[in-house]
């Protein structure tokens, strides 16, 4: 029995019946629908397409609804242009609503910065950029760049190990779950699970 599963995220590039069929025939086990993007019409069309191919090829591809949940993101950058972030550079992250430039960048986490400890790593853009927290102030974090790269605005931030304060589900998540129930998805995934 195969114990490894292949989860593939469906999106605009896989809306084509032929491409999705090839993904399934190449070993895809689970179709992931990312509810951070798209609308209900798009997601419903993908669900229907997976089920149609399942029926035609006698497959049992499962459908995973991945909720958007809470996100922490980089703010706006000057002239909307990416910044080159270099290793060992000092980069300040601020909760203030500013346009980011040079060594000062805004991020949208509104909880207490005491939730983020000195010595913790902050990953931006799926880990393409890594920062180490060096110091903490009222509304700012002083960080050192461990892995540099090109920083684009609105990229996601992940802080493993930090006990960030978020409520349960967002209102959007609740609406999305209702959509998932109505359309009988097989699995629902959530980020920032607390208990």
ABEGO torsion letter per residue (X at the ends): XBABBBBBBBBAAAABAAAAAAAAAAGBABBBBBAABEBAAAAAAAAAAAAAAAAAAGBABBBBBBBAEBBBBBBBBBGGBBBBBBBGBBBBBBABBBBBBEABBBBABABBAAABBBGBBBBBGGGABBBBBABBBAABBBBBBABBEBBBBGBBBBBBGBBBBBBBBBAAAAAAAAAAAAAGBABBBBBGBAX
